[in-house]
Amino acid sequence: QVQLVESGGGLVQAGDSLRLSCAASGRTFSPSFMGWFRQAPGKEREFVAAIRWSGGSTYYADSVKGRFTISRDNAKNKVYLQIDSLKPEDTAAYSCVAAQFKIWRGYANPDTYDYWGQGTQVTVSS
């Protein structure tokens, strides 16, 4: 069974930076894509960023381009999300995702992803 465990969230001030990490475990783990989604209180879950596991191509939501950077370490089965210039509107629970078996519906579509982490909370104060 594959598990995704996020870390790195916290309470920060506007303008600060954070680096979220996601560690994947499981003997059968061989994703095509990994990524991050977030959900703020009272709002819909939204796509943040994705990375192709082989090759490393990256994709971002328009709302985070230029401030968020996704990266991966294939050898460690880890994916990272560097968040710079944090804004109060970035406050949300950030979940790591991995796609491996499901029919491809696009990197921004949550139905693409087989595995989801429990989430790590990021709270940005103004």
KOLDRENVO-502906 format. One record per residue: residue number from 1; x negated, y, z of N, C-alpha, C in turn. Coordinates in steps of 0.05 Angstrom, whole numbers. Layout:
N
    n      nx      ny      nz     cax     cay     caz      cx      cy      cz
  NUM       X       Y       Z       X       Y       Z       X       Y       Z
...
This chain:
126
    n      nx      ny      nz     cax     cay     caz      cx      cy      cz
    1     -17     -24       0       0       0       0     -18      25       0
    2     -11      44     -17     -26      69     -19     -16      89       2
    3     -34     102      15     -27     124      33     -42     149      26
    4     -29     171      28     -41     197      24     -39     213      50
    5     -62     223      59     -62     238      85     -75     265      80
    6     -59     286      86     -68     313      82     -80     324     108
    7     -98     344     105    -109     358     127    -117     386     118
    8    -122     403     138    -133     429     131    -114     452     134
    9     -89     447     139     -70     468     143     -74     483     169
   10     -59     505     173     -61     519     197     -48     546     196
   11     -52     562     217     -41     589     219     -64     608     212
   12     -60     624     191     -81     642     182     -68     670     177
   13     -85     689     172     -76     716     166     -77     721     136
   14     -60     739     127     -60     746      99     -88     754      90
   15     -96     744      67    -123     750      57    -144     729      63
   16    -137     711      82    -156     690      89    -156     668      68
   17    -173     649      72    -175     626      54    -172     600      70
   18    -163     580      56    -160     553      68    -168     532      47
   19    -177     509      57    -182     487      39    -167     463      50
   20    -148     455      34    -132     431      41    -146     406      29
   21    -145     385      44    -156     360      34    -135     338      34
   22    -138     319      16    -120     296      16    -137     271      11
   23    -135     253      29    -149     228      27    -130     205      20
   24    -137     190      -1    -120     168     -10    -133     142      -2
   25    -117     123       7    -127      97      14    -109      76       3
   26    -121      52      -2    -105      30     -14    -121      17     -36
   27    -122      -9     -35    -138     -25     -54    -130     -21     -83
   28    -104     -15     -87     -94     -13    -114     -93      15    -125
   29    -105      34    -111    -103      62    -118    -119      68    -143
   30    -105      76    -164    -117      83    -189     -99     103    -203
   31     -99     128    -194     -80     147    -204     -87     157    -232
   32     -67     168    -246     -72     182    -270     -74     212    -264
   33     -58     221    -246     -58     249    -237     -55     250    -207
   34     -66     271    -195     -60     278    -167     -53     307    -166
   35     -40     315    -146     -32     343    -145     -21     351    -118
   36     -10     376    -118       1     387     -94      28     400    -100
   37      47     396     -82      73     410     -82      75     424     -56
   38      92     444     -54      98     457     -29     127     463     -26
   39     135     465      -1     163     472       5     164     490      28
   40     175     514      24     179     533      45     206     529      57
   41     210     538      82     236     535      95     258     548      79
   42     279     532      74     303     542      60     299     545      30
   43     276     535      20     271     538      -9     267     510     -22
   44     269     510     -48     265     485     -63     235     478     -63
   45     230     453     -65     203     444     -67     192     453     -95
   46     167     462     -95     156     472    -120     129     460    -126
   47     123     457    -151      97     448    -160      76     470    -155
   48      52     461    -147      31     480    -142       8     476    -162
   49      -3     451    -162     -26     446    -179     -29     416    -183
   50     -42     409    -205     -47     380    -211     -74     377    -225
   51     -85     354    -222    -111     348    -235    -110     320    -247
   52    -120     318    -271    -122     292    -284    -145     277    -271
   53    -140     252    -262    -160     238    -247    -185     232    -264
   54    -180     224    -288    -202     219    -307    -206     244    -325
   55    -228     257    -321    -233     281    -338    -231     307    -323
   56    -213     308    -303    -212     331    -286    -197     356    -296
   57    -182     353    -318    -166     376    -327    -147     385    -305
   58    -144     411    -303    -128     422    -281    -104     438    -292
   59     -83     439    -276     -58     453    -284     -47     467    -259
   60     -37     491    -263     -27     507    -241       0     519    -246
   61      15     523    -224      39     540    -226      30     568    -232
   62      46     583    -247      39     611    -253      36     627    -228
   63      51     621    -207      51     637    -183      25     635    -167
   64       8     615    -173     -16     611    -157     -41     613    -174
   65     -38     616    -200     -62     618    -217     -80     641    -208
   66    -106     635    -207    -125     655    -199    -132     655    -170
   67    -114     643    -153    -119     642    -124    -123     613    -114
   68    -111     594    -128    -113     566    -120    -131     551    -139
   69    -147     533    -127    -165     516    -143    -162     487    -134
   70    -155     470    -152    -153     441    -145    -178     427    -156
   71    -188     408    -140    -211     393    -148    -208     365    -136
   72    -226     347    -146    -224     319    -136    -251     307    -134
   73    -253     287    -117    -277     271    -114    -268     242    -118
   74    -273     233    -142    -263     206    -150    -275     184    -132
   75    -301     187    -125    -315     167    -110    -303     164     -82
   76    -292     186     -71    -281     186     -44    -251     184     -44
   77    -239     183     -68    -209     183     -70    -197     207     -55
   78    -209     230     -60    -199     254     -47    -192     276     -68
   79    -173     292     -60    -166     315     -76    -165     339     -57
   80    -172     362     -67    -174     386     -51    -158     409     -63
   81    -149     427     -46    -136     451     -56    -148     475     -41
   82    -164     490     -55    -176     514     -44    -156     537     -49
   83    -148     550     -27    -129     572     -29    -143     598     -19
   84    -145     617     -37    -157     642     -30    -136     665     -29
   85    -144     686     -16    -126     710     -15     -98     702      -7
   86     -95     687      14     -69     677      23     -49     700      27
   87     -25     695      20      -3     714      23      19     701      41
   88      34     718      54      56     707      71      75     688      55
   89      78     694      30      96     677      14      84     650       7
   90      59     646      14      47     619      12      54     601      35
   91      67     612      55      75     596      78      93     573      69
   92      85     549      75     100     525      66      87     500      77
   93     101     478      74      89     452      79      77     442      52
   94      52     436      52      38     428      27      35     398      27
   95      45     385       6      44     356       4      26     347     -20
   96      10     328     -15      -7     316     -35       9     294     -49
   97       5     291     -75      19     271     -91       0     256    -110
   98       8     232    -117      -7     217    -136      11     202    -155
   99       4     202    -181      19     188    -201       3     164    -210
  100      17     141    -212       3     117    -221      21      99    -238
  101      46      94    -232      62      75    -245      87      86    -259
  102      97     108    -249     123     118    -259     120     129    -287
  103     142     129    -301     143     141    -328     135     170    -326
  104     118     178    -344     108     206    -344     130     226    -351
  105     134     245    -333     154     265    -338     142     293    -336
  106     115     294    -337     102     320    -336      90     324    -308
  107      68     339    -308      53     342    -282      68     358    -262
  108      87     375    -271     101     392    -252     127     380    -242
  109     134     356    -252     159     343    -245     154     324    -222
  110     167     329    -199     162     311    -176     169     282    -181
  111     186     276    -200     193     248    -206     171     233    -220
  112     150     247    -228     127     235    -240     110     219    -220
  113     112     228    -194      93     218    -174     104     195    -157
  114      87     175    -155      94     151    -139      90     155    -110
  115      68     169    -103      60     171     -74      60     200     -65
  116      70     203     -40      71     229     -28      59     228       1
  117      44     248       8      35     250      35      56     262      53
  118      50     263      79      70     274      98      70     304      98
  119      49     316      88      48     345      87      31     358     108
  120      20     381     102       5     397     122      16     425     120
  121      21     437     143      34     463     145      14     485     142
  122      20     504     124       4     528     122      23     552     129
  123      14     567     148      30     590     157      12     615     155
  124      22     635     140       6     659     135      21     682     147
  125       7     695     166      19     719     179       9     744     165
  126      27     764     166      20     789     152       6     808     170
